Amino acid sequence: MLFSIQKELFDYLPDLTIGMVVATGLDNTRPSSGIDQLLQQAIEALKKNFVGDKAQDHPRIKPWRTAFAKLGISGSKFPSSVESMARRILKGDPFPKINPLVDLYNSISLRHFVPMGGHDLDTLQGNICLRFAEGWEPFTPMGGGERVTVPKGELVYRDDQEVLTRNWVWRQCEKDKADEKTRSIFIPIDVLGEVGSGLAGEIVRELSESIPKHLGGTITSAILNSGNPFAEFFF
């Protein structure tokens, strides 16, 4: 299977770095007190140490608004996933516990203020890419909702048949969500140049250690950038 980034994206964001973690052979069926603790620690640390009055003002989140503006995406209408999570926590709303795998990568996303999502590989068709939509691709939002055709030019994660995440890191589709049956997962780590390309490698290492520790499995990883816009992995 191939993960690739459309080269034209680097015309807008030349310093973009995307880490890739693929985990196979997972056991996501059993509750994990260790992961519960990691998530709660991340939530409490965000409340205690948050910089700025609003989620979008944080120095790790604000660059996403800037990047979205370059791409013609409304940051207020389609906030990045990490901005949405931070906003929920700062408002005092309950933070959802989903399942051990999702809770684990959410805890890391919150600690580093980097958008992160997981895509169940057993549900995907063909290869994975981050590219500008061609205008035919369907999307069904997670949790239900109307199936729509994504407009041409929107930046999306997709496989060979449909969009996996709209507006880059805004909303994921229903079909590839991680649940208790998930055994293999693809996790992209999107890191903007303003927060340092080295952060992608740091998070890749952290996921590569944390996932086997808590959930078992085997890890494959890579770092993609303008000079290396694709990575092949076997699944």
BAVOTOR-458035 format. One record per atom (N, C-alpha, C): x, y, z negated. Coordinates in steps of 0.001 Angstrom, whole numbers, plus 500000, padded with zeros to 6 digits. Layout:
# BAVOTOR-458035
XYZ
...
END
This chain:
# BAVOTOR-458035
500855498805500000
500000500000500000
500885501237500000
500445502274500686
501227503497500821
500501504664500158
501252505459499402
500749506732498897
501525507831499595
500818508780500205
501488509835500959
500843511186500698
501635512230500903
501180513618500790
501294514264502163
500223514879502637
500264515563503929
501292516681503875
502183516701504842
503320517627504787
502887519082504812
501736519386505404
501281520774505462
500982521357504086
500720520519503102
500476521032501752
501692521761501217
502870521310501598
504099521937501106
504343523311501738
503616523634502814
503688524999503348
503089525988502342
502092525545501578
501464526378500547
502202526279499214
502654525089498879
503255524821497558
504556524044497757
505612524726498162
506854524013498508
507505523288497343
507241523726496118
507883523111494956
506994522084494253
505895521707494875
505013520705494285
505738519367494120
505566518752492964
506094517418492704
504961516550492171
504849515337492688
503810514422492230
504452513104491810
504277512782490538
504704511482490057
503630510451490346
504054509223490513
503129508117490775
503443506981489819
502429506517489117
502566505328488280
501505504324488705
501944503128489033
501046502025489356
501256500948488296
500185500572487623
500251499536486592
499353498375487005
499878497172486960
499122495973487311
499166494988486148
498191494087486113
498134493090485062
497739493633483712
496903494657483689
496498495302482439
495414494503481712
495332494723480416
494202494253479613
493559495473478976
492442495909479572
491764497114479108
490471496768478365
490416495573477805
489168495095477204
489094495300475703
490236495504475048
490238495527473579
490494496931473049
489755497363472028
490035498661471405
491475498724470892
492028499934470906
493403500121470458
493453501261469458
493757500943468207
493872501999467198
495060502905467507
496106502341468127
497265503160468495
496913504218469515
496130503852470524
495698504822471532
494720505821470937
493815505352470084
492898506268469401
493674507353468659
494745506947468016
495557507896467251
496261508884468172
496790508393469289
497466509280470236
496509510335470785
495283509921471101
494308510874471636
493928511905470581
493686511466469361
493306512403468310
494435513375468004
495675512894468002
496823513770467782
496930514821468875
496686514425470126
496755515376471239
495680516445471119
494490516031470713
493385516985470546
493702517982469435
494175517477468294
494482518356467163
495638519283467480
496644518791468200
497781519638468572
497354520752469515
496446520448470439
495962521484471351
495218522563470577
494352522157469652
493626523142468855
494576524042468071
495610523443467519
496518524165466621
497485525065467370
497948524626468519
499075525294469185
498706525982470484
497423526060470819
497052526591472124
497483528044472265
498039528365473424
498504529719473724
497481530402474633
496924531535474177
495940532261474970
494557532153474369
493690533045474791
492327533075474270
491395532138475036
491687531899476286
490842531058477129
491689529953477749
491030528861478094
491753527718478652
492565528121479879
491987528932480757
492661529281482006
493842530216481811
494018530748480577
495122531669480316
496402530959479894
496319529672479572
497507528960479096
498569528929480203
499865529107479860
500909529178480890
501084527900481700
500575526771481213
500625525542482000
499361525345482827
498285526037482480
497016525893483196
496820527011484216
497245528207483867
497070529355484762
497647529126486158
498819528465486299
499337528228487646
498393527439488547
497491526653487951
496532525938488783
495537526898489427
495156527938488697
494282528952489292
494986529616490484
496290529897490325
497067530523491396
497184529596492598
497498528328492331
497621527359493418
496296527169494144
495217527096493386
493908526945494005
493588528138494912
493944529330494445
493681530521495256
494420530438496599
495650529942496578
496413529791497822
495736528823498778
495025527851498218
494391526808499016
492932527113499333
492439528275498880
491062528649499137
490059527929498263
490512527432497090
489636526749496140
489302527724495013
488050527805494640
487652528665493532
487998527981492212
488949528560491471
489340527990490195
488267528084489135
487400529074489240
486311529199488271
485187528216488566
484920527961489836
483858527033490219
484324525581490151
485590525363490478
486143524006490506
487417523942489658
487309524100488348
488513524109487506
489230522767487525
490542522815487352
491316521580487275
490822520746486094
491052519449486169
490567518556485118
491154518908483760
492406519325483727
493018519641482429
492439520937481860
492074521894482713
491409523099482225
490045522748481633
489313521865482292
488001521468481781
488119520772480433
489121519905480280
489303519210479011
489694520182477903
490615521097478205
491044522074477210
489882522968476792
489064523368477749
487917524226477439
486950523516476495
486713522234476748
485817521464475887
486337521432474454
487618521194474297
488215521106472964
488179522457472258
488521523520472970
488546524846472359
487149525314471952
486135524863472657
484750525208472298
484262524409471092
485007523364470729
484594522532469615
483640521418469995
483466521203471295
482600520115471741
483281518769471505
482522517719471237
483121516391471054
483884515962472304
485066515392472100
485844514921473238
485530513442473447
485171513060474652
484713511684474866
485841510663474785
485547509540474145
486396508365474221
485788507448475275
486576507056476270
486056506312477408
486409504825477282
487673504518477346
488206503180477156
489708503343476924
490403502309476452
491811502500476069
492687503099477167
492550502639478395
493400503138479476
493157504622479735
491900505003479882
491577506406480141
491980507272478952
491714506799477747
492082507571476561
493583507770476476
494350506769476909
495811506886476878
496295507957477842
495854507908479106
496378508928480019
495752510296479755
494562510352479163
494026511651478750
494872512270477631
495344511451476716
496172511982475625
497457512589476172
498044511953477174
499280512463477771
498989513711478608
497879513697479326
497463514872480092
497294516085479189
496659515891478040
496421516995477107
497715517499476480
498634516615476159
499881517051475513
500762517851476458
500725517484477740
501593518162478710
500855519210479540
499532519315479395
498721520234480198
498929519995481691
498861518736482072
499012518335483469
497801517493483858
497121517821484972
495980517006485403
496414515564485683
495572514624485296
495902513232485487
494611512427485577
494543511536486527
493388510663486659
493847509280487061
492981508298486863
493328506933487213
492356506360488224
492885505637489208
492078505069490283
492261503550490296
491160502825490083
491204501371490037
491543500833491427
492702500202491531
493186499766492841
492330498677493462
491652497885492652
490826496817493204
489618497343493959
489304498612493813
488135499183494486
488503499918495776
489785500101496044
490209500961497146
490367500183498448
490252500911499557
490429500328500879
491569501040501601
492544500279502032
493654500855502786
494624501603501903
495152502702502409
496176503477501720
495568504666500976
496399505313500173
495997506482499385
496763507690499903
496100508810500031
496812510016500451
496209511242499764
497047512257499661
496612513597499265
496712514432500520
495573514890501017
495570515572502305
494350516485502417
494360517281503447
493207518123503760
492167517277504499
490933517342504027
489868516510504588
489666516810506070
489295515770506801
489067515908508233
487616516242508552
486738516137507564
485354516551507763
484352515423507898
484828514168507866
483917513022507963
483802512266506641
484674512564505685
484842511722504510
483693511868503515
483089510748503082
482024510798502074
482597510847500666
481774511311499731
482156511382498317
480916511157497460
481038510264496470
479978510042495490
480534510365494114
480015511380493428
480619511817492169
480483510790491058
481489510773490179
481455509897489020
480259510251488147
479608509218487656
478466509430486794
477148509571487526
477212509474488847
475991509586489635
475856510951490275
474996511029491231
474797512269491974
474719511984493454
474437513001494197
474217512847495633
475520512549496366
475473511595497258
476596511304498134
476650512384499208
477811512984499375
477946514107500298
479120513861501240
479147514637502304
480296514655503197
481149515861502848
482422515636502602
483325516708502172
483681517578503370
483627518902503210
483914519784504347
485362519703504801
485555519903506069
486890519888506664
487767520944506004
488992520566505703
489959521498505140
490078521464503636
489146520796502932
489242520704501478
490363519736501098
491175520103500121
492270519242499685
491712518135498799
492008516888499157
491407515748498464
492419514613498322
492205513805497305
492754512454497285
491731511559497970
492192510629498824
491269509721499488
491972508419499832
491172507373500035
491696506160500643
491288506188502116
491274505053502778
490967505055504212
489484505200504505
488632505162503454
487197505192503697
486461506357503070
486960506881501948
486212507959501294
487090508772500363
486545509891499918
487261510799499024
487225510243497603
488395510259496963
488528509791495586
488441510939494595
488994512100494943
488936513279494071
488747514521494929
487720515287494650
487455516513495398
488247517679494828
488484518673495725
489201519889495325
490445519551494502
491194518590495023
492476518151494496
492365517483493138
492180518245492076
492154517664490725
490911518132489970
489806518226490700
488577518718490076
487676517570489620
487145516779490535
486159515764490171
486425514460490923
486390513354490163
486680512032490716
485405511341491174
485564510364492055
484418509626492566
484015508500491610
482893507901491903
482338506843491053
483037505508491258
483371505179492494
483737503793492794
485038503349492137
485974504258491911
487306503822491466
487601504201490017
486567504513489251
486801504874487857
487346503670487077
488181503936486100
488735502885485255
487716502488484192
487468501200484073
486591500698483020
487217499443482415
486433498729481596
487010497592480881
487438496471481823
486949496464483052
487322495428484026
488594495778484791
489077496998484646
490233497444485420
491489496674485036
492144496124486041
493390495385485834
494586496058486504
494297496894487484
495363497576488223
494954499022488455
495873499945488213
495533501372488262
496605502162488995
496159503153489745
497047504134490393
496831505467489695
497906506053489155
497818507316488426
498762508327489065
498230509379489704
499087510460490188
499260511530489109
500449512108489045
500759513163488078
501147514403488876
500240515358488969
500434516543489817
501109517657489027
502304518037489440
503088519033488704
503459520183489645
502996521379489302
503307522569490089
504715523062489786
505314523727490747
506674524202490577
506854525142489404
505801525909489084
505903526895488005
506131526265486634
505778524994486467
505967524350485161
507160523407485167
507882523319486277
509125522560486316
508952521172486891
509665520895487984
509520519612488659
509960518446487780
510873518700486839
511342517632485966
510269517050485081
509169517797484886
508091517316484036
507437516075484622
507404515966485942
506803514783486568
507548513526486153
508867513586486183
509662512432485777
509488512092484309
509369513117483477
509164512891482045
507847512169481785
506790512600482460
505487511968482251
505460510565482844
506108510379483994
506209509036484566
506883508084483586
507964508520482974
508652507666481997
507755507366480798
507028508379480338
506169508178479184
505053507181479487
504408507317480632
503379506364481031
503958504969481226
505146504911481806
505774503620482085
506129502864480821
506310503587479722
506562502949478437
505261502697477673
504348503650477700
503147503572476875
502152502537477375
501970502446478682
500966501519479206
501311500074478857
502532499583479154
502834498192478765
502798497971477256
503199498972476500
503198498833475041
501794498567474508
500818499274475018
499466499189474479
498538498258475268
498799498120476580
497853497410477436
498484496284478233
499800496081478067
500482495065478848
500686495523480289
501039494581481140
501149494891482559
502558495220483015
502647495446484319
503900495747485002
503781497088485711
504859497859485690
504844499231486201
505682499375487463
505147500118488429
505896500632489573
505733502143489565
506810502876489842
506704504336489798
507540504974490892
507232506234491156
507980507010492151
507737508486491899
508602509312492474
508450510766492449
508389511250493893
507322511989494219
507152512507495576
507294514020495569
507892514544496637
508048515982496815
508193516269498305
508561517506498639
508628517885500058
509663517078500828
510707516647500159
511735515849500822
511439514365500824
510454513937500050
510102512521499943
508594512422499745
507819512610500828
506370512755500670
505572511448500705
506219510309500592
505459509057500556
506203508009499738
505442507036499236
506015505931498467
505185504692498740
505845503582498943
505170502308499176
505221501463497917
504126500795497623
504121499865496505
503300498643496906
503563497550496233
502916496292496561
501872495967495509
500715495593496014
499582495337495128
498743494219495721
END
